[in-house]
Amino acid sequence: MEQDSFQLATGPLMNEAYRKPGYSTDYLFQNDLINAISRTRNLNRLIGDIMLYRFGDDYVLSGEFGNLLRKRNDFTEDIYNIPVESKRAQWVWLPYGKAKGYITFWRQLTKPNDGSGWGILMYQIKINVLQNDLEDMSGTAALFVRDTQGDILFSSPGAMPSLLADSQVKDLLTSEDPTKSSYIRDDRGHTYLYTYVKTALGRTYVSVIPREWIAREFLWIQWLVTLIVILVVIMSIGITMLHLRRIYNPIEQLIKYGEQLSLGNMRRETVESEVSFLKDCIDYLKDETHKINSYVSRIEPTMREKFLQMLLEWNPLIRHSLDEDCRTHRINPNEIYLVMIVDIENLHKESRFLKDDEPIVAYAAANMMNELLQTGQFLISGYILNSHEGKASAILYPEKEMSTDNFLLHIRRYAVEVRRLMIEIMKIEVSVGIGKVYTHIADASVSYQEAKNALQQRIYGKNEGVFFMVDGNKMHRSASQVFSQSVEAQMIQALRTGDKAKAQDELQHFSESICTTEDPGFIYQCYFVLLASLLLFLRSEGGNTYHLLSENMLFEELRGCRTSMEIHDWFADRLFGIFMKVLHEENKGKAKSAVAQICQYMREHALEGVSLVQCSELVGMNPTYFSSVFKKETGMNFVEFAIQCKLEQSKSMLVQTDMSIHEIASAIGFSGRHFIRIFQKYNNTTPNQFRIMYRKT
């Protein structure tokens, strides 16, 4: 109820109500307020009615009855009996509401600028429904809610007030600790577990549970845990024995054979087959060893693979020992070579994989390339590198002497077959980039870079799937013939009006226009210019582009897109959504008001462990954005302000109570040593020195 009333009291309609000109006669605006109150009332079956009263008016707005004049309805009299001078929010029994079966929670409405009150928001709660809920919740426990004077506001049905009359209980409830539990024995020898929680608004929630019930509940839990542990141990032993029996079966049979031979119990025909049996067991163990070694060799790169990976990157560590390393790894350096790269297409659209699964898929592609190469149907051979730079790559050469054109023909057939099998078997679309042919292994790094450059042709929007570097040497059209600022302006206008579909159509026209140049560098730059233009427009409209760029690596994300489809999807799904959201964000005045409300809320609830997410939800903002707004308005981050609020509470405890330093630290959520260090950092004195100094004064 308190959180619900806080959200309603700080909503935009309430903020407008106290300062709206002509509020008393603006019945349409009053109707909007009544509708907002009614929606809140109808969402909770505990609420009988919600009333809004602005100081000085002779009427009250009611969620159940609408606009009520004070003179015509006795029900509105309760709102005039609220002691607004003493508190800002409180649970009370009011005369008319109590007679109707209601308990009242009221909250004073304050102005954001100076904190002065301008009205009252009153909730009338159905006490019978509340007590039924308490009965369902309490079970064996007795629940009590006490006000600031220690009087019982309400309790669960059947809960006896005498449970709180014992002197030990009174001493417990008057403790300064915000929450505490203790076992207390009454005069009749019965022991109860008393647990209370005190809130910042002065209420105390008390639960009383018999010790016998707690012991009974824990007894069956102990037996259940013991039974589960026994079952798990038995199952583990059984599964382990089964696996050991399967793994070591030949060894077990050898042992049995030895025992029978030593006792002389072997039959003649069995003895004659002893040699063959031993041979079978040894062969089985060799097969298992071979399987393990093969698996290890597959998952761990060999020294030759590491050498080839450094070769593709032209690592300076191998520059002066290339011929020697080639002899060591049995590689002929004077062969004709080219490099082929297999890259995954549009993995972001595959629901089977996560974003970081690309190296795993590339590893699978490398295995398929290797298996296909070993079939010998393409008259080529080579070295497959597993997931090099997140892609599957291969250094290929002909198995027998052939012309360069014939070698490239076999390479194309091999690349097409790799792509077909990846689509057919793994249901994954790939693109293949192929570099030029060179006559020495040292030029593999050049061919590797050319293969990566060949893959850039995907940005044209082509779907061939296999790209040769030689295919990319074309005359490019002039940039002035294709770059149209009118398409960019129409795209911005569509986003401004919220027409995302129209913006996507304009983006498609933009992509088709610039892709006619078939110049990857120019096409990428055009997309970067488009992104910069959208950000500049946001800035001209008052959008906070600084926070947008600090929270989102937009240019890095765009640079990571490799195909025309990926770039289109990134603009449509990622950037356009951000653009429209920032364009329609609340202005700075609302942000400042939200920060002021949260600061007040944090001071009032400093001991309750208020979180950034909780506070941002109260004002309806994104946590990251609210954190930046909070720091800008207050000059400190959220955590620092929360610490200062807790330290202010600790100062009051140091001066006004006899609690120990450890108890105060625990009350505000710190360890003793951490509390002393933080206190000294912000106040230039220790807690003990602070207590001595201000108690003397």
C-alpha distance (Angstrom), angle and dihedral (degrees) to the residues before:
residue distance angle dihedral
M1 . . .
E2 3.81 . .
Q3 3.81 94.4 .
D4 3.80 90.5 43.7
S5 3.79 91.6 51.2
F6 3.82 91.0 46.2
Q7 3.81 91.6 54.9
L8 3.81 91.4 47.0
A9 3.82 92.4 46.4
T10 3.81 93.1 50.7
G11 3.80 95.8 43.4
P12 3.82 121.8 118.7
L13 3.83 94.0 -106.1
M14 3.81 92.1 55.4
N15 3.80 92.1 46.4
E16 3.79 88.7 53.4
A17 3.80 95.6 45.0
Y18 3.82 98.3 70.3
R19 3.77 95.5 49.8
K20 3.81 103.1 31.8
P21 3.83 112.3 120.3
G22 3.78 113.8 -123.7
Y23 3.78 93.0 14.3
S24 3.81 93.0 150.3
T25 3.83 92.8 60.7
D26 3.81 99.8 29.4
Y27 3.80 95.7 101.5
L28 3.81 93.8 170.0
F29 3.81 90.5 58.9
Q30 3.82 90.7 44.5
N31 3.81 88.0 52.1
D32 3.82 89.6 53.8
L33 3.82 89.2 52.5
I34 3.82 91.5 48.7
N35 3.82 90.6 49.7
A36 3.81 91.3 50.8
I37 3.81 91.0 49.1
S38 3.82 91.2 46.5
R39 3.80 92.7 51.9
T40 3.80 90.9 53.1
R41 3.80 90.9 46.4
N42 3.82 94.3 49.1
L43 3.81 92.9 50.9
N44 3.83 92.9 64.2
R45 3.78 123.4 51.7
L46 3.82 90.7 -158.8
I47 3.81 92.0 67.4
G48 3.78 117.5 88.6
D49 3.79 96.0 179.1
I50 3.81 142.3 -21.1
M51 3.82 120.3 -144.5
L52 3.80 131.8 -166.6
Y53 3.79 120.4 -159.2
R54 3.80 125.1 -179.7
F55 3.82 113.9 -154.8
G56 3.79 111.3 -101.9
D57 3.82 97.2 21.8
D58 3.81 121.9 119.9
Y59 3.79 92.7 -145.5
V60 3.82 139.2 58.6
L61 3.84 129.0 -143.5
S62 3.82 111.1 -131.2
G63 3.80 128.2 -168.7
E64 3.83 90.0 -145.0
F65 3.84 103.6 36.8
G66 3.83 103.8 22.1
N67 3.85 117.2 -142.4
L68 3.83 110.3 11.7
L69 3.80 124.2 -172.5
R70 3.79 113.1 -140.8
K71 3.81 93.2 -131.3
R72 3.80 94.9 54.3
N73 3.78 103.2 47.5
D74 3.80 130.0 47.2
F75 3.80 91.2 -159.9
T76 3.80 91.3 75.2
E77 3.83 92.1 57.9
D78 3.83 91.8 84.3
I79 3.77 92.4 65.7
Y80 3.82 90.5 58.1
N81 3.85 90.5 52.8
I82 3.83 94.3 59.7
P83 3.87 112.1 118.1
V84 3.81 96.4 -129.5
E85 3.81 92.2 165.8
S86 3.81 94.1 66.6
K87 3.80 104.7 46.1
R88 3.79 144.1 5.4
A89 3.83 95.9 -134.9
Q90 3.80 132.3 11.8
W91 3.82 147.0 155.0
V92 3.81 110.2 -123.1
W93 3.79 142.6 162.0
L94 3.81 109.1 -119.5
P95 3.81 122.2 -166.3
Y96 3.79 103.4 -116.7
G97 3.82 95.0 35.1
K98 3.81 92.4 49.4
A99 3.79 90.2 52.4
K100 3.81 88.9 53.1
G101 3.81 93.0 47.9
Y102 3.82 98.2 -100.1
I103 3.80 133.1 130.3
T104 3.80 113.5 -156.6
F105 3.79 131.5 -132.9
W106 3.80 113.8 -174.1
R107 3.79 132.0 -176.7
Q108 3.81 126.2 -165.2
L109 3.81 113.9 -127.6
T110 3.81 112.3 -133.5
K111 3.78 135.2 -166.4
P112 3.83 114.2 -110.4
N113 3.79 94.2 -137.1
D114 3.82 102.1 54.9
G115 3.84 105.2 3.4
S116 3.82 94.2 -120.8
G117 3.81 118.3 145.2
W118 3.79 122.5 -105.7
G119 3.79 102.9 168.5
I120 3.81 151.2 -15.9
L121 3.81 132.5 -102.0
M122 3.83 110.1 -158.2
Y123 3.85 126.5 -167.0
Q124 3.83 118.1 -162.3
I125 3.83 107.6 -155.7
K126 3.83 123.3 -159.8
I127 3.78 103.6 -120.8
N128 3.83 94.8 -163.5
V129 3.82 93.0 55.3
L130 3.81 90.0 44.6
Q131 3.79 92.6 52.2
N132 3.82 91.5 48.2
D133 3.79 88.5 54.4
L134 3.80 90.5 47.7
E135 3.79 89.2 52.4
D136 3.82 90.9 52.5
M137 3.81 91.5 47.3
S138 3.78 100.4 42.3
G139 3.82 102.0 54.7
T140 3.80 104.0 167.7
A141 3.82 93.7 -5.7
A142 3.79 124.7 90.7
L143 3.80 112.7 -135.4
F144 3.82 126.3 -156.3
V145 3.81 133.2 -179.6
R146 3.83 116.2 -159.1
D147 3.81 129.1 -169.8
T148 3.82 129.2 -136.8
Q149 3.84 92.1 -79.3
G150 3.81 92.0 52.5
D151 3.81 94.1 -108.4
I152 3.82 117.6 139.2
L153 3.80 109.9 -107.9
F154 3.80 94.0 -173.2
S155 3.80 139.9 -31.1
S156 3.78 142.0 -165.6
P157 3.83 115.6 -78.0
G158 3.79 111.9 -85.3
A159 3.81 94.2 17.9
M160 3.81 107.9 138.7
P161 3.83 116.2 -138.4
S162 3.81 87.4 -145.5
L163 3.82 87.7 76.7
L164 3.81 87.3 73.3
A165 3.82 96.3 43.8
D166 3.81 98.3 80.1
S167 3.82 114.6 108.1
Q168 3.81 91.7 -129.1
V169 3.80 89.6 54.1
K170 3.81 91.6 49.2
D171 3.80 90.6 51.3
L172 3.81 89.7 50.1
L173 3.81 93.9 49.8
T174 3.82 93.3 47.5
S175 3.82 91.1 57.8
E176 3.82 116.8 119.7
D177 3.81 92.2 -130.4
P178 3.84 112.7 112.0
T179 3.81 90.6 -137.3
K180 3.79 133.1 11.9
S181 3.81 142.7 160.1
S182 3.81 130.4 -154.9
Y183 3.81 140.4 163.9
I184 3.86 110.8 -123.1
R185 3.81 127.3 -175.2
D186 3.82 117.9 -146.3
D187 3.83 129.2 -147.6
R188 3.81 92.5 -88.0
G189 3.81 92.4 56.9
H190 3.82 95.8 -105.8
T191 3.82 116.9 138.1
Y192 3.82 122.3 -146.3
L193 3.79 133.5 -176.0
Y194 3.82 107.5 -126.9
T195 3.82 116.0 -162.0
Y196 3.78 124.4 175.4
V197 3.81 137.2 179.0
K198 3.81 123.1 -162.9
T199 3.81 121.3 -154.8
A200 3.79 131.0 -151.7
L201 3.83 89.2 -108.1
G202 3.81 91.6 62.8
R203 3.79 101.4 -103.6
T204 3.78 124.3 132.1
Y205 3.82 123.0 -151.0
V206 3.81 112.8 -157.2
S207 3.81 129.0 -172.3
V208 3.83 122.8 -171.3
I209 3.84 118.4 -163.4
P210 3.83 125.8 177.3
R211 3.78 113.4 -117.3
E212 3.80 91.9 -135.3
W213 3.81 90.4 60.5
I214 3.83 91.9 51.0
A215 3.80 92.0 49.9
R216 3.81 91.2 48.4
E217 3.79 92.3 50.4
F218 3.80 93.4 49.2
L219 3.81 92.3 48.5
W220 3.80 95.7 66.8
I221 3.81 90.7 42.1
Q222 3.81 89.7 55.7
W223 3.80 91.7 50.5
L224 3.81 91.6 46.7
V225 3.82 92.7 50.5
T226 3.82 90.9 47.9
L227 3.81 91.4 50.7
I228 3.82 92.6 48.4
V229 3.81 91.9 49.2
I230 3.82 91.2 50.8
L231 3.83 92.0 49.2
V232 3.82 92.3 47.8
V233 3.82 91.8 49.7
I234 3.83 92.0 48.9
M235 3.82 92.3 48.3
S236 3.82 91.8 46.6
I237 3.80 92.3 51.4
G238 3.81 91.4 47.5
I239 3.80 94.4 49.0
T240 3.81 91.6 45.6
M241 3.81 92.0 50.9
L242 3.80 91.2 48.2
H243 3.80 92.8 51.7
L244 3.79 92.9 44.7
R245 3.80 89.8 50.8
R246 3.79 91.8 51.9
I247 3.80 94.2 44.6
Y248 3.81 98.5 44.8
N249 3.81 99.3 34.0
P250 3.87 95.4 119.3
I251 3.80 91.3 49.6
E252 3.81 90.7 49.4
Q253 3.79 90.7 52.1
L254 3.81 90.5 49.3
I255 3.80 89.5 53.9
K256 3.81 91.5 50.4
Y257 3.79 90.0 49.0
G258 3.80 90.8 52.6
E259 3.80 92.2 49.9
Q260 3.80 92.0 50.1
L261 3.82 92.2 47.1
S262 3.81 91.7 50.9
L263 3.82 90.8 51.6
G264 3.80 93.4 45.6
N265 3.80 92.3 -124.5
M266 3.85 96.6 128.5
R267 3.81 116.8 117.2
R268 3.81 118.4 -131.1
E269 3.78 96.0 -109.3
T270 3.78 89.9 48.4
V271 3.79 92.7 50.7
E272 3.80 91.0 51.2
S273 3.83 90.9 56.4
E274 3.81 93.3 46.9
V275 3.82 94.3 98.7
S276 3.80 93.1 50.8
F277 3.82 90.8 47.8
L278 3.80 91.9 51.9
K279 3.80 89.2 48.3
D280 3.83 91.3 52.1
C281 3.80 91.6 50.6
I282 3.79 92.9 49.5
D283 3.82 91.2 47.2
Y284 3.79 90.0 51.4
L285 3.81 91.8 52.3
K286 3.82 90.0 47.9
D287 3.81 91.1 52.0
E288 3.79 91.9 51.2
T289 3.81 90.8 48.5
H290 3.79 90.6 49.6
K291 3.83 91.4 51.2
I292 3.80 92.1 51.8
N293 3.80 92.8 47.2
S294 3.80 91.4 47.9
Y295 3.78 91.8 51.3
V296 3.81 92.5 49.1
S297 3.80 91.4 47.8
R298 3.80 90.5 51.7
I299 3.78 97.5 51.3
E300 3.82 97.5 41.4
P301 3.85 119.9 62.2
T302 3.79 114.4 -117.9
M303 3.79 122.4 -128.1
R304 3.81 89.0 -103.3
E305 3.82 91.1 54.1
K306 3.79 90.6 50.4
F307 3.81 89.8 49.4
L308 3.83 91.2 50.5
Q309 3.81 91.7 48.1
M310 3.80 90.0 54.1
L311 3.81 88.2 45.9
L312 3.81 91.9 56.8
E313 3.79 89.6 51.5
W314 3.87 90.4 42.9
N315 3.78 90.9 -126.6
P316 3.84 111.7 -159.1
L317 3.83 89.5 -136.0
I318 3.82 90.1 74.8
R319 3.81 99.1 34.3
H320 3.83 95.5 97.0
S321 3.83 97.6 37.5
L322 3.81 102.0 43.1
D323 3.81 98.3 121.7
E324 3.80 92.1 45.2
D325 3.81 92.3 48.8
C326 3.81 90.7 48.5
R327 3.81 89.9 54.5
T328 3.82 90.6 47.2
H329 3.81 92.4 52.8
R330 3.85 94.4 38.1
I331 3.80 95.2 -115.8
N332 3.80 121.0 149.4
P333 3.83 104.6 -135.1
N334 3.84 94.7 -168.1
E335 3.80 96.6 63.7
I336 3.81 126.6 107.8
Y337 3.79 108.8 -98.8
L338 3.78 141.2 178.8
V339 3.80 133.0 177.4
M340 3.81 124.9 -126.2
I341 3.84 124.2 -165.7
V342 3.81 125.4 -162.1
D343 3.82 112.5 -158.5
I344 3.81 127.8 -173.9
E345 3.82 116.2 -115.2
N346 3.81 124.5 -139.0
L347 3.80 96.3 -19.0
H348 3.83 88.2 163.3
K349 3.82 88.5 72.6
E350 3.81 93.9 54.3
S351 3.81 110.0 96.4
R352 3.83 89.4 -165.3
F353 3.80 92.5 69.3
L354 3.77 137.7 51.7
K355 3.79 124.0 -134.1
D356 3.81 92.6 -100.0
D357 3.82 94.3 50.1
E358 3.83 94.3 86.0
P359 3.86 94.4 99.7
I360 3.83 89.4 52.1
V361 3.81 92.4 52.1
A362 3.81 89.9 45.2
Y363 3.82 88.7 53.1
A364 3.81 89.5 54.4
A365 3.81 90.1 48.9
A366 3.81 90.3 52.0
N367 3.81 90.9 53.0
M368 3.79 90.8 50.8
M369 3.83 90.8 49.0
N370 3.81 90.2 51.5
E371 3.82 94.0 48.6
L372 3.80 91.5 48.3
L373 3.81 91.4 48.0
Q374 3.81 91.6 52.7
T375 3.81 92.4 57.6
G376 3.83 88.2 76.6
Q377 3.82 95.0 -142.4
F378 3.82 95.2 122.8
L379 3.87 101.0 51.9
I380 3.80 89.7 -127.8
S381 3.77 133.2 108.0
G382 3.78 136.2 -175.9
Y383 3.79 150.1 131.5
I384 3.81 121.9 -64.3
L385 3.81 115.8 -150.8
N386 3.79 115.4 -153.8
S387 3.79 113.9 -126.3
H388 3.81 97.8 -29.7
E389 3.86 107.5 -173.9
G390 3.81 89.2 -11.5
K391 3.83 92.4 -55.1
A392 3.80 135.7 90.4
S393 3.81 110.4 -114.3
A394 3.79 136.4 178.5
I395 3.81 137.1 -164.9
L396 3.84 104.2 -145.8
Y397 3.82 134.7 -169.0
P398 3.86 134.4 169.9
E399 3.80 119.8 -90.7
K400 3.79 90.9 -139.3
E401 3.78 135.7 17.9
M402 3.82 111.8 -72.1
S403 3.79 139.7 147.3
T404 3.78 121.8 -85.6
D405 3.83 92.1 -112.7
N406 3.80 91.9 51.2
F407 3.82 90.4 47.3
L408 3.82 90.6 52.3
L409 3.81 89.7 49.2
H410 3.82 90.9 56.4
I411 3.82 89.9 45.4
R412 3.83 90.8 53.9
R413 3.82 91.8 49.6
Y414 3.82 89.8 48.9
A415 3.84 92.9 48.2
V416 3.82 92.4 48.1
E417 3.82 90.8 50.4
V418 3.84 92.3 48.9
R419 3.78 90.0 51.8
R420 3.82 92.4 46.8
L421 3.81 93.7 50.6
M422 3.82 92.8 47.3
I423 3.81 89.8 53.8
E424 3.82 95.4 41.8
I425 3.81 100.8 41.5
M426 3.82 105.6 25.8
K427 3.83 97.0 26.2
I428 3.81 89.1 -131.4
E429 3.79 124.2 129.1
V430 3.81 116.2 -137.3
S431 3.79 137.7 -178.9
V432 3.79 124.1 -141.8
G433 3.81 123.5 -147.1
I434 3.81 119.2 -165.8
G435 3.81 126.3 -166.8
K436 3.78 129.0 -152.1
V437 3.81 125.7 -77.2
Y438 3.83 118.6 -99.0
T439 3.80 132.7 -176.0
H440 3.81 99.2 -134.4
I441 3.79 133.6 52.1
A442 3.83 89.7 -129.4
D443 3.82 89.0 71.2
A444 3.82 92.4 58.8
S445 3.81 89.3 98.7
V446 3.83 89.6 57.8
S447 3.80 91.6 49.3
Y448 3.82 88.8 47.7
Q449 3.81 92.2 55.6
E450 3.82 89.5 46.4
A451 3.81 90.4 52.2
K452 3.81 89.7 53.0
N453 3.81 89.7 47.8
A454 3.81 89.9 49.7
L455 3.81 89.1 56.9
Q456 3.80 88.4 59.0
Q457 3.80 87.3 74.3
R458 3.82 85.8 78.8
I459 3.78 88.2 78.0
Y460 3.83 88.4 70.9
G461 3.79 88.1 71.4
K462 3.82 93.5 -112.0
N463 3.81 120.6 149.6
E464 3.84 102.3 -160.3
G465 3.81 90.9 116.3
V466 3.84 95.2 -153.0
F467 3.81 117.4 75.2
F468 3.82 126.5 -174.3
M469 3.76 121.0 -162.6
V470 3.79 89.4 -129.6
D471 3.82 89.4 60.6
G472 3.80 91.5 63.3
N473 3.80 99.0 63.1
K474 3.80 99.0 99.8
M475 3.78 136.3 133.4
H476 3.79 110.0 -95.3
R477 3.77 123.2 -140.9
S478 3.79 120.2 -117.4
A479 3.80 114.2 -86.0
S480 3.80 91.7 -131.9
Q481 3.81 89.4 61.5
V482 3.81 95.4 58.9
F483 3.82 110.3 26.7
S484 3.80 106.5 91.2
Q485 3.79 119.0 -175.0
S486 3.81 90.3 -169.6
V487 3.83 90.5 68.8
E488 3.80 89.1 50.5
A489 3.82 91.6 50.5
Q490 3.82 92.0 49.0
M491 3.81 90.2 50.0
I492 3.82 91.3 52.8
Q493 3.80 91.4 47.6
A494 3.82 90.8 52.0
L495 3.80 91.4 51.0
R496 3.78 90.8 46.7
T497 3.80 90.7 57.0
G498 3.82 92.5 44.1
D499 3.84 94.5 -111.3
K500 3.81 98.7 140.2
A501 3.83 94.0 168.6
K502 3.81 91.1 56.1
A503 3.82 90.0 48.4
Q504 3.82 90.0 53.0
D505 3.83 90.7 51.6
E506 3.81 90.2 51.9
L507 3.81 89.6 47.9
Q508 3.81 88.8 53.9
H509 3.82 90.8 51.6
F510 3.81 89.2 48.0
S511 3.84 92.1 51.4
E512 3.81 94.0 46.8
S513 3.80 90.6 50.0
I514 3.82 98.2 51.0
C515 3.83 94.5 38.7
T516 3.82 90.3 64.4
T517 3.83 87.4 76.4
E518 3.85 90.5 64.2
D519 3.81 86.8 -151.3
P520 3.86 109.2 131.0
G521 3.80 94.4 -163.7
F522 3.78 93.3 51.1
I523 3.83 92.5 44.5
Y524 3.81 92.3 52.2
Q525 3.81 90.9 48.5
C526 3.81 90.6 51.1
Y527 3.80 90.4 54.9
F528 3.81 90.6 48.4
V529 3.82 89.9 50.0
L530 3.82 89.2 50.7
L531 3.83 90.9 51.2
A532 3.82 91.1 48.3
S533 3.83 90.9 49.0
L534 3.81 91.8 52.8
L535 3.82 90.9 49.9
L536 3.82 91.9 48.0
F537 3.80 89.8 51.6
L538 3.82 90.0 51.4
R539 3.78 89.5 51.8
S540 3.81 91.9 50.3
E541 3.82 88.9 52.1
G542 3.81 91.7 54.4
G543 3.82 96.9 -99.3
N544 3.79 117.3 151.4
T545 3.81 99.6 -115.2
Y546 3.82 91.7 168.6
H547 3.80 92.5 65.4
L548 3.80 90.6 39.6
L549 3.81 92.7 56.7
S550 3.81 94.4 40.1
E551 3.81 92.1 53.1
N552 3.84 97.9 39.5
M553 3.81 127.1 44.7
L554 3.80 91.4 -146.6
F555 3.80 99.2 161.5
E556 3.82 91.2 45.7
E557 3.80 90.7 49.7
L558 3.81 91.8 49.9
R559 3.81 90.7 48.1
G560 3.82 88.7 54.5
C561 3.83 92.1 59.1
R562 3.81 109.8 97.1
T563 3.80 107.5 178.3
S564 3.75 134.9 51.3
M565 3.81 90.2 -114.0
E566 3.83 92.9 50.9
I567 3.82 91.1 50.7
H568 3.82 92.2 47.8
D569 3.83 91.6 48.9
W570 3.82 91.4 47.2
F571 3.80 92.9 53.7
A572 3.82 93.7 42.3
D573 3.80 99.5 42.7
R574 3.80 103.1 27.8
L575 3.79 113.8 23.7
F576 3.81 100.6 34.4
G577 3.83 90.7 52.9
I578 3.82 91.6 50.6
F579 3.81 90.9 45.1
M580 3.80 94.8 54.7
K581 3.79 92.7 42.3
V582 3.81 94.3 52.9
L583 3.79 91.2 43.1
H584 3.81 91.1 58.7
E585 3.80 99.8 38.8
E586 3.77 120.2 129.4
N587 3.79 117.8 -89.2
K588 3.80 124.5 -104.2
G589 3.80 93.2 -97.9
K590 3.80 92.3 62.8
A591 3.78 90.7 46.9
K592 3.81 90.6 52.8
S593 3.81 91.3 49.2
A594 3.81 90.6 49.0
V595 3.81 91.7 52.3
A596 3.82 91.2 49.9
Q597 3.82 91.0 51.8
I598 3.79 92.6 48.3
C599 3.81 92.3 48.1
Q600 3.81 89.7 55.1
Y601 3.80 90.6 45.5
M602 3.81 91.8 50.7
R603 3.81 92.0 50.7
E604 3.82 90.5 51.8
H605 3.83 94.1 45.8
A606 3.80 100.6 34.2
L607 3.81 93.7 129.5
E608 3.81 95.1 49.4
G609 3.81 97.9 72.4
V610 3.81 100.1 -110.4
S611 3.85 112.5 -157.5
L612 3.80 131.6 -150.8
V613 3.81 91.8 -120.2
Q614 3.82 91.7 51.0
C615 3.82 92.9 50.2
S616 3.81 94.0 44.9
E617 3.82 89.6 52.3
L618 3.81 90.5 52.2
V619 3.81 90.3 60.6
G620 3.82 95.8 33.7
M621 3.81 98.2 -115.6
N622 3.79 136.2 132.7
P623 3.86 108.4 -97.6
T624 3.81 94.3 -128.1
Y625 3.79 93.3 47.4
F626 3.81 92.7 44.2
S627 3.83 90.0 50.7
S628 3.81 91.0 55.8
V629 3.84 92.4 45.1
F630 3.82 90.2 48.1
K631 3.81 92.3 53.0
K632 3.79 91.9 46.1
E633 3.82 93.4 51.3
T634 3.81 99.1 39.9
G635 3.80 101.6 30.5
M636 3.81 92.1 -125.6
N637 3.78 136.4 71.9
F638 3.80 124.2 -101.1
V639 3.82 95.6 -101.5
E640 3.82 93.2 51.4
F641 3.81 91.6 50.6
A642 3.83 91.3 47.9
I643 3.82 89.6 51.4
Q644 3.82 91.6 50.6
C645 3.83 90.4 50.4
K646 3.80 89.6 53.1
L647 3.79 91.6 46.4
E648 3.82 90.2 53.0
Q649 3.80 88.5 54.7
S650 3.81 89.9 48.3
K651 3.83 90.7 53.3
S652 3.80 90.3 56.7
M653 3.81 90.3 49.1
L654 3.82 91.7 49.0
V655 3.81 93.4 52.3
Q656 3.82 101.6 33.9
T657 3.84 103.5 35.8
D658 3.81 139.7 47.0
M659 3.81 93.3 -132.3
S660 3.80 115.4 138.8
I661 3.78 121.6 -112.3
H662 3.81 90.1 -107.8
E663 3.82 91.9 51.6
I664 3.81 92.3 49.4
A665 3.80 91.1 47.9
S666 3.80 90.7 51.2
A667 3.82 91.1 47.8
I668 3.80 92.6 57.0
G669 3.81 94.2 41.3
F670 3.83 102.1 -101.2
S671 3.78 135.3 115.3
G672 3.81 114.8 -114.5
R673 3.80 96.0 -108.2
H674 3.82 93.7 43.7
F675 3.82 91.1 48.3
I676 3.82 92.6 53.3
R677 3.81 92.0 48.4
I678 3.84 94.4 47.6
F679 3.82 92.7 43.8
Q680 3.82 91.9 51.5
K681 3.82 91.2 46.6
Y682 3.81 94.2 55.9
N683 3.83 99.8 33.1
N684 3.84 103.9 31.2
T685 3.80 90.2 -128.5
T686 3.79 138.0 74.0
P687 3.84 122.5 -103.8
N688 3.84 91.6 -110.0
Q689 3.81 92.2 50.9
F690 3.80 90.5 47.5
R691 3.84 91.1 51.1
I692 3.83 92.5 48.8
M693 3.80 93.7 46.5
Y694 3.82 98.2 49.4
R695 3.79 97.7 37.3
K696 3.82 90.1 57.1
T697 3.79 90.9 50.5
